[in-house]
Amino acid sequence: MARFMAQSTHGREDPERATLPFIVANVAASADQQAIVLLTIEGVWLATKGYADDIHHEGMPPLREVLASLLANGGEIWACGACTKPRGITEEHLIEGARIISAVDFVAELASGTPLYTC
């Protein structure tokens, strides 16, 4: 099974860029690929409870629906530990299916050959 990673660096300030990586990863997960959404910078807020509930860019499905579908299809959500720490985000703030990862985890994933899509 192939692995695929999409990165989001945006939150509410840019609903389109916040949503698109989840759409792409969900397509991969729906096609039986292991899909990960890597959240960095302001994107880490997307992994917190309730934050993504009202994010919607016209012409795209609401982010909460895409996020739920990704998780239902076996996708993973990774929040960058170097980005969560200064924002005071801990594991207890995360939605089910999300986890905080280290730079070591990210580098290992890339070194294993997992492609990274960034928007």
C-alpha angles and dihedrals in degrees: 000000000000122000124221132184128198122189129214122190095172137080133175092331090072112023093179095055091041092054104039098071089053091051092050093046091047090054088052092047090048088054092057095260121133102250129196129184110207112204119202137166109356090352091078089077088069089071093058125097113273097356097109096041096099101032111118131153115200111256093026130083116260110278093236089061094048091046092051091048092050091053092044088053091054098262123150132223118212122190117200110246093210087056099041095050099064089045092054093242115150134174090270090063094054129103118242109278095032127102139178114247135189130235087256090062092049095047091047090053093051092044089054089061101259108154118232124218114196127185 
